[in-house]
Amino acid sequence: MRRFFLTAAALLCSQAQAQHLLYPLDSAAIHDSDAALAYVQSRYPHTESLVLRYTRQSLLGSHYNFVQQDALGRPCEGAMVVTTDQHGQLYRVFNTLLDETANCALNQPLPPRPHTLLTPPEGERVQTAMTVFDPDPRTATGRAIEAGHANVDEIVIPAEAYQSVTGVEVTRKDGQLYLANDRVMAVDITTITDLALGPQQGLVSVADSEGFAFTRQDAAFRDVNAFYHLDHSLQYLESLGFRGELAVFRAPLKIDA
């Protein structure tokens, strides 16, 4: 019987170590990266080569991101993230540690794919109206409007599927309105290395006296619809507190629908 309990305990321990996201029962106080590293190295094997990659602050608290290194000091895919609450109490540990780092796969960001794009001009922020899907056409109409169509481009969207929205913040320059504000910017990618491009339509703009009243038959509708929903999503994140130093994006999110 004693052997059974020892075996069961060993299995449970092995399973716990295999988990990647843990919520430790101990309430260790961790107020800086040195304390976070000391905590990790006192409890986990294969952590001799861990180095701090960065520290981030969020609404939850502090996140200390460590990475294992190979013999040449290059970052491996093995990592450990220690998260504390706003009072410096240990909250969770994310573990992807490797047992062996001598010939590890390296964790290095891919270089940006070279590209060129058109961006809206700088101007003043104004509010305008737009025609969008909100909600999607099937939900709005209560019908499976794609039924019987093998080609999605053949679907005719009924008028009741569209929603006219107002008060959307855009940019005005020289009598034209552009899809750009401090959160989102609709651009037009003109070239990109080793990747086939879709339709190039230039920047979407309308006269100051008009709104963005496109429908699905117009190529510009895709950019308008995407701009509207992404802008609302980022405003919602800001309302939760993700703004300023905690913002998800530090510059307008560039999109090309």
C-alpha positions in Angstrom: 0.0 0.0 0.0 2.8 2.4 0.9 4.5 1.7 -2.5 1.2 2.5 -4.2 1.0 5.9 -2.5 4.6 6.7 -3.3 4.0 5.8 -7.0 0.9 7.9 -7.2 2.7 10.8 -5.6 5.5 10.5 -8.1 3.0 10.5 -11.0 1.3 13.6 -9.7 4.6 15.4 -9.3 5.6 14.5 -12.8 2.2 15.7 -14.2 2.5 19.0 -12.3 6.0 19.6 -13.7 4.7 19.0 -17.2 2.2 21.8 -17.0 3.1 25.1 -18.6 0.8 27.4 -16.7 0.9 27.1 -13.0 -0.8 29.0 -10.1 1.6 28.3 -7.2 0.1 27.8 -3.7 2.9 29.6 -2.0 2.5 33.4 -1.7 6.1 34.5 -2.3 6.8 38.2 -2.3 8.5 39.3 -5.5 9.2 42.9 -6.1 11.9 42.9 -8.8 13.5 40.7 -11.4 16.3 39.5 -9.1 13.7 38.1 -6.7 11.8 36.6 -9.5 14.9 34.8 -10.9 15.9 33.6 -7.4 12.4 32.1 -6.9 12.6 30.3 -10.3 16.1 29.0 -9.7 15.3 27.7 -6.3 12.4 25.6 -7.6 13.1 24.6 -11.2 15.9 22.6 -12.8 17.7 23.7 -16.0 17.5 27.4 -15.0 21.3 28.1 -14.7 21.3 30.0 -18.0 18.2 32.0 -17.5 18.5 35.7 -18.2 16.0 38.5 -17.9 14.6 39.4 -21.3 12.2 42.1 -20.3 9.8 43.2 -17.6 6.2 44.4 -18.4 3.6 46.1 -16.3 -0.1 45.4 -16.9 -3.4 45.8 -15.2 -2.7 42.6 -13.4 0.7 43.5 -12.0 4.3 42.8 -13.1 5.5 40.2 -15.6 9.1 39.1 -15.5 10.1 37.3 -18.7 13.2 35.1 -18.6 14.8 33.1 -21.4 17.3 30.3 -21.5 20.5 30.7 -23.4 22.8 28.4 -25.4 26.5 28.1 -24.9 27.0 31.2 -27.1 24.6 33.3 -25.1 21.9 33.2 -27.7 18.2 33.0 -26.6 16.6 29.6 -26.7 12.9 28.8 -27.1 12.9 27.8 -23.4 11.4 30.5 -21.3 9.9 31.3 -17.9 7.4 34.1 -17.1 6.8 35.0 -13.5 3.7 37.1 -12.9 2.9 39.0 -9.6 -0.2 41.0 -8.6 -0.1 44.7 -8.0 1.2 44.2 -4.5 4.2 42.1 -5.5 2.7 38.7 -4.5 3.4 35.7 -6.8 0.3 35.0 -9.0 1.3 32.6 -11.7 4.3 31.0 -13.6 4.4 30.2 -17.3 7.0 27.5 -18.0 8.4 26.3 -21.3 11.9 25.4 -20.0 14.1 23.0 -22.0 16.0 20.1 -20.5 19.0 20.8 -22.8 20.1 24.1 -24.2 23.5 23.3 -25.9 21.9 22.8 -29.3 18.5 24.5 -28.6 16.2 26.1 -31.2 16.8 29.8 -31.1 14.0 32.2 -30.1 14.7 35.2 -32.4 12.1 37.4 -34.1 11.8 37.1 -37.8 13.0 40.3 -39.6 10.2 42.4 -41.0 9.2 41.5 -44.6 10.3 44.5 -46.8 7.3 46.4 -48.1 6.0 49.7 -49.2 2.7 51.3 -48.5 0.6 54.4 -48.8 -0.6 56.1 -45.6 -3.2 58.8 -45.1 -2.0 62.4 -44.7 -1.8 64.1 -41.4 -4.8 66.3 -40.6 -7.5 67.2 -38.1 -9.7 64.6 -36.3 -13.4 64.9 -37.2 -16.4 62.7 -36.9 -18.4 61.2 -39.7 -20.9 58.5 -40.7 -20.3 55.0 -42.1 -22.2 52.1 -43.6 -21.0 48.8 -42.0 -22.1 45.3 -41.0 -23.0 45.4 -37.3 -23.9 42.6 -36.7 -23.0 40.3 -39.6 -25.5 40.0 -42.4 -26.8 36.5 -41.4 -27.5 37.7 -37.9 -28.9 41.0 -39.0 -31.4 39.4 -41.4 -32.0 36.1 -39.6 -31.5 34.3 -42.9 -28.8 32.1 -44.4 -28.3 34.6 -47.3 -25.3 32.5 -48.7 -27.5 29.5 -49.3 -27.4 28.2 -52.9 -24.3 30.2 -53.8 -21.1 28.4 -54.6 -19.3 31.7 -55.2 -19.4 34.1 -52.2 -19.1 37.0 -54.6 -22.4 36.2 -56.2 -24.3 36.8 -52.9 -26.5 39.9 -52.9 -26.6 41.5 -49.5 -30.1 42.9 -48.7 -30.3 46.5 -47.5 -31.5 45.6 -44.0 -28.1 43.9 -43.4 -26.3 47.2 -43.4 -26.1 49.6 -40.4 -25.5 53.3 -40.6 -23.3 54.5 -37.7 -22.3 58.0 -36.8 -19.6 59.7 -34.7 -16.7 57.7 -36.1 -13.5 59.5 -35.7 -11.5 60.0 -38.9 -8.9 62.4 -40.4 -9.8 65.4 -42.6 -7.2 66.9 -45.0 -7.9 69.4 -47.8 -11.6 68.6 -48.0 -11.2 64.8 -48.0 -11.9 62.3 -45.2 -9.5 59.4 -44.6 -9.7 56.3 -42.5 -7.2 57.2 -39.8 -7.2 58.3 -36.1 -5.0 57.8 -33.1 -6.0 54.1 -32.9 -6.3 52.7 -36.4 -5.1 53.7 -39.9 -6.2 52.1 -43.2 -3.2 51.9 -45.5 -2.7 50.5 -49.0 0.2 48.0 -49.3 1.8 48.5 -52.7 4.7 46.0 -52.6 5.7 43.3 -50.3 8.7 40.9 -50.7 7.9 37.3 -51.7 4.2 37.6 -51.2 1.5 38.0 -53.8 -0.6 41.1 -53.3 -4.4 41.3 -53.6 -6.3 44.2 -55.2 -4.6 47.5 -54.9 -7.2 50.3 -54.6 -5.2 53.1 -53.2 -6.2 55.0 -50.0 -9.9 55.0 -49.2 -11.2 58.6 -49.0 -14.4 60.6 -49.5 -15.3 64.2 -49.8 -15.7 66.1 -46.5 -19.5 66.6 -47.3 -20.0 62.8 -47.7 -19.8 59.8 -45.4 -18.3 56.5 -46.1 -21.5 55.1 -47.5 -20.1 52.1 -49.4 -21.7 48.6 -49.8 -20.2 45.2 -50.2 -20.1 45.7 -54.0 -17.5 48.4 -53.5 -13.9 47.4 -52.7 -13.6 50.3 -50.2 -16.3 48.7 -48.0 -13.8 46.2 -46.7 -11.5 48.8 -45.4 -14.4 50.8 -43.9 -15.9 47.8 -42.2 -12.6 46.7 -40.8 -11.6 50.2 -39.7 -14.9 50.6 -37.8 -14.8 47.4 -35.9 -11.1 47.5 -35.0 -11.5 51.1 -33.8 -14.4 50.1 -31.6 -12.4 47.1 -30.2 -9.5 49.3 -29.3 -11.8 51.8 -27.7 -13.2 49.0 -25.6 -9.7 48.0 -24.5 -9.0 51.6 -23.5 -12.2 51.6 -21.4 -10.8 48.6 -19.5 -7.7 50.5 -18.6 -5.3 49.5 -21.4 -4.2 53.1 -22.3 -1.1 55.2 -21.8 1.8 53.1 -20.8 -0.5 50.0 -20.7 -1.8 50.5 -24.2 -1.8 47.4 -26.4 -0.5 49.4 -29.3 1.7 52.5 -29.0 1.0 53.7 -32.5 -2.1 53.5 -34.8 -2.7 49.9 -35.9 -2.1 49.8 -39.7 -4.5 47.7 -41.7 -5.1 46.8 -45.3 -8.4 44.9 -45.7 
